[in-house]
Amino acid sequence: MIRVQQDVRSELGVPRLRGPKTEPDRLKAELRTRRSPQHDDPRGHGAFWLEASLKYSTRRVYRLRDARADLKIGTVEPDSLNSQLRTALLSLLDDPSPAVRKAMLARFQGMGRDAERFLKEVVAGSNRILGWHARWFLAELKFADPVADFVEFIRSMNYELETGALLMSRTVNADVDVGACCTQLDEMARRARELIIEPATLRDKCRILNRVLLHEYGFHGDKEDYSNPLNSFLDQVLKRRKGLPVSLSIIYLLVAQRLGMTLEPVGLPGHFVVGCYADGSPFFVDVFDGGRLLSTDDVFTLLRRNHVSPRVTDLAPTPVREVLLRCCRNLSNHYAGAGETQLARMFSGFIDEFEDTYARESSA
């Protein structure tokens, strides 16, 4: 198995894995002698080694089948996902190299429904990062059903904000470039990290996040077209740099998470802010209103201004489930207001799924 990975990693310039040799060196020599001219290109070369390595793994199964037949032990259907190949695919699933991804797609296409079952198993597993890459391959292979994926996520009760927000975006736009979204969040976090001088308080770090997100990148609240459904989708907010209080807060939280900052979503009645409870007295960031830092009294004043009688419980962190549920409610209302009844019904269905799942778990 180590060798299966090494062939690819060595050609792509990735540090080699250390481990026992499990495949003969003659395979590598044989493949080198058969290399065609187009494999001299570094990008194609990596893909060539991946395909050659994966083919070798499958070839062993066919040899086993033939040996069993010769010995009259009985026939065995060739398993396109033997344990060695499965481990190799898992180890390369999150490889960012375009050449590797292209070769993986070709491999999965040749495997047909076996690939679909394998990738869906990864999606349902506990490794969220691999799950995301598996979803990307499923989408590319046209095996994915974005609506079913989001429903499955809701029923799993394994709620994670970034995963949920991106899955929700894909229910309307199946072509969401998840990698590009994550890369943009990473870049904003990297820029903020450059500006943070330790030791820094969370309040100081929030001021720097405000500078990066709201001034350098230009994110702002869409007060002119508030009910536009695009304001609720993570990919569109990243692209358009404007959104609702909840969607802007989600981006703020995801960037802060990359910086190791302990911030929480806070769903107020009629508004949404980011809360910080770790620096002595709590404070809140109103991302929609230019990143204004609010004290507890400031939040209560805001609520009274909106004709809401404030309660201490309004300041409590909001679970991820409730954050995503709030997004679905917004989308259901905004699509209904725009006359897009089919999409409004779809998001109403997601609301029902959240509530039904919660009710089942509560009564269990």
N, C-alpha and C positions, 0 to 999 in steps of 0.2 A: 504493500500500500504506500509506503514511504516513497518508493521509486516512482509510482504513478504521479505523485505530486512533484517530485524532484525534477522530472523531465520538463515539466511546464515552468516551474519556478526558476530553473537555471537559465532557460532561454529568455525569460522576461526580466532577468536581473534581480529577482527577489531572493533574499538570503535562503540558502538551502536548509532544509530540515535535517536534523541529525537523527539517525536511527539505523537499524540493521538493514542490510540489503535483502530485499525480498524478491527481486526479479533479476534475471541474468543480464550481465553487461553486454552479451552478444546481441540482445534485442536493440539496444541503443546503437551499436555499430551497424546492425542490419538496417535500421531505419535511416541512419545517416547516409548510407550508400544509396538508398532509394529516394533520397530527397530530391524533389524536382526544383528547377531554377527559381520558380516563384517563391520558394521557401527561403531564399536568401534575404528577402525583405524581413526585417526584424518583427514586424507586426504579424505577417503571415506565418513566420517561423514559429512563434509561440502557439498559434492556433494549430499548426501542423503537429507539434509535439503533444498538445492536448489530445487531439484526435487519435494519434498513434497510440498514446498511452492507454486511452480508454478502450480502443479496439483490442489491445492486447488482453485487457482484463476480461472482456467478453469472450475472446477466443478461447480462454482457458475453460470456460463453461462448456463450449461445444466439444472440446477435447474430452472432457469428463463424460459428456453424453455418449460420445462415440465409444469410449472405453467401456462404459457400462453396457452398451449394446453388444460389444464384442464378447464380453464376459457373460452375457445372458443374465445379468443381474436385473434387468428390467429397464425400461426407457424412462428418461427424465426430460421434461420439457426444458429447453434452454432458458435460464433466468437472466433477463437482460439487466437485472438489478441484483447481482450477487453482492455479498457483503463488501468485497474489496472495491467494486465499482461504486457502490453506494457511498462508501467512505470517501472515495476520491471525488465524487460529485459534490458531496457536502463540503469538502475542504476547499473546493473551487467556486462554490456557489456565490460567494461575496467578492470574488476577485474583480477589481475594477477595470482590468485590461479589456479594451474593446475586442482584441483578438481572441481572448479566452471566452468572452461572452458570445462572440459569434460562433466559435467552435462548440460551446455548450448548447447553444440553440440548435445547431445542426444535429448534435448528438440526441437531444431531446426529441427533435422532430422524427428522427429515425426510430425512436423507442415508442412513439405513439402514446397509447393510453397508459402504458407503464410509466411514462414520464409524468403524465397528469396525476396518477395516483401517488407517485413519489413526491412530487412538488406539493400536492395538497397535504400529505403527511407532514412535510416540513412546515407548512403554513399553520397547521394545527398543533405543532410542537411548542415547546417552551422557549426556544431561542427566537426572540422577536426580530433580531437583525437578519438571520437567515430566512425567517418567515417573509420579511419584506422582499428579499431578493427572489425568493420562490414565487411570490405574487407577481413580480416583474416578469419572470419567465412565463408564468401562466398567461399573463396578459399578452405577451409577445406571441405566444403559441395559440392564442385565441381559445384557451381552455378556461379562462377566468370568467366569472360572473360577478361583477363588482357589487351588485345589490345583494346577492347571496353571501358574498364575502363580508359585507358590513353587518348583515343579519347574524351571521355566524360569530362575528366579533361581539355583537351585543349579547348573544346568548352565552358566550364563553365566560362572562363576568370577569375577564382578565383585562381590565381597562387600563390603557396607557394613552396619555393625551396625544402624543405625536402620531401614533399608529391610528387611533380613532379618527383624528382630524383628517388625515390623508385618505383613509378608507372612505370617509364620508364624501370627500371631494370626488373620489373615483366613481361614486354612484351616479354622478351627473356627467362627468368627463372621464371615461375609462382610459384616456390617453395621458392622464396626469403623469408628468415626469417626476417620480418620487425621488430619484437620485438628485435631480436638479434642485428640488425643494430642500432636501437635507443639506446639500452643498451650500446653498445660500444661507441657511441657518448657521452652518459651520463657519462660513466666512464672516458673518456679523459677530459671532462669538470670538473669532480670532482677532478681529479689529478691536473689540472691547477689551480683550485680554492685553493687547498692546498698550492700552491707555491706563490700565489699572496699575497703580503703584502700591504694593503691599508694604506695611499692613494697611488695609482699607476697610472701613465699616461697610455694612450692607447698604446703608444710605448713600455712601460715596459711590459704591458700585452701581447703584440704581441711577445716580446722576450721570455716570458714564454711559450706562445703557441708553438713557434718554438721549444723550448726545449722538451716539452711534445710530440708533434706530430712527429717532425722530428728526434729527437734523442732517446727519450725513447721508442716511438712506431715504429720508423724506417720508416715513410712514406717518399717516394722519387719519383722523376720523372723517368718514365720508358724511358730512352733514347735509350736503346738497342732494344726494341720492341715497338716503339712508336705507330705504327698503329694497335696494337692488340686491337680488340674491347673490350676486358675485361677491358681495361684501362678507359673506359667511364662509366662503371656501378658502382653505389655507393656501392652496396654490395660486388662486386669483388675488388674494390679498398680498402675497409675496410679489406677484407680478405687477399689480396696479398700485401698490404701496398705500392702500387705503382700505378701511373696513369698519366694522362695528366695534363697540367696546369689547365684546367677548372675543372676537377673532383677533383684534390687535393685542389683547391680553394674552391670548394663546401664544402668539409669536414671541411676545416679551418673555413669557414663562419658558418657552423652549430654548431661547437663546440663553437665558439665565441658568437653565439647567445644565447647559454645556459648560458654563463657567463655575459650576459647583455652588451656585447661590441657592439658598433655601427660601424660595418664594412660593406663595400659594394663590390659586384662583379664588376670587371672592365674588359670588353672585349676589349683588344687592338687589332689592326690589326696584326694577326699572333701570338698572345700570350694572356695570361690571368693572371691577378693578382688580389690581394685583396686590396681595397682602404680604407684609413682612412682619413676622412675630418673633424674630430671633435677636433683635437688637435692643433689648430692654423694653421700652414702650413701643407698641406696634405702630406701624405707619402703612400707608396705602399709596399705590401709584395709579393715577387715572390716565392710562395710556391714551384713551380717546381724546382727552382734554390736554394734549401736549405734554403728558408725563408729569402732571402736577403731583407733588408729594402731599398727601393728606394725613392729618392726625385723626384720631377717633372723633373728636369734636367736629372736624371739617366734614367727615363723612355723614355724621348726624345732621349737620346743617344742610348738606346736599340733599339728603332724603326729605327733610322738612320742606325744602324748596320745591321738591317734586310731589308734595302733598302726601308724604308717607310718614307715619308715626314710627320713628326709629326704635329698634330693640337691640339689645346687646348681641343677640343671636344672629342678627344680620351681618355681623362682622366676622363670623366663623368661616373657616376655609370651606370651599365647595368641592365635593368629591368629583372625580373625573366623569363619572357617570352623569352627574347633574350638569356638568359643563357641556357635554355632548348632547344631552337631552335638550338643553336650552338652545343650542345651535339648531337642532331639528325643529324645535317649535318656531324659531325665527324663520327658518326656511319654509315651513309649512304655511305660515301666515303671509310671508312675502310672495311666495309663488301663487297663493290663492288671490292676493291683491292684484297680481299681474295677470290673472286670468289663466294661468297655467295649471289647470285643475289636476292633470295626471301627476305632475311632480309634487303638487301640494298633497295629494293622496299618498304618494310614496313616502314623503317625510312624516305624514300622520301615522303611516304604518310603522315607521321606525320608532315613533314615540310610543305606540302601543307595545312594540317589542321590548323596549326598555322597561316599561311599566309592568308588563306581564312577567318578564324575566325576574325583575326585582321581587314581585309578589310571590313567585314560585320559590325563590331562594329564601325569602323571609318566612314562609310557611313550612319550609322543609325541616 
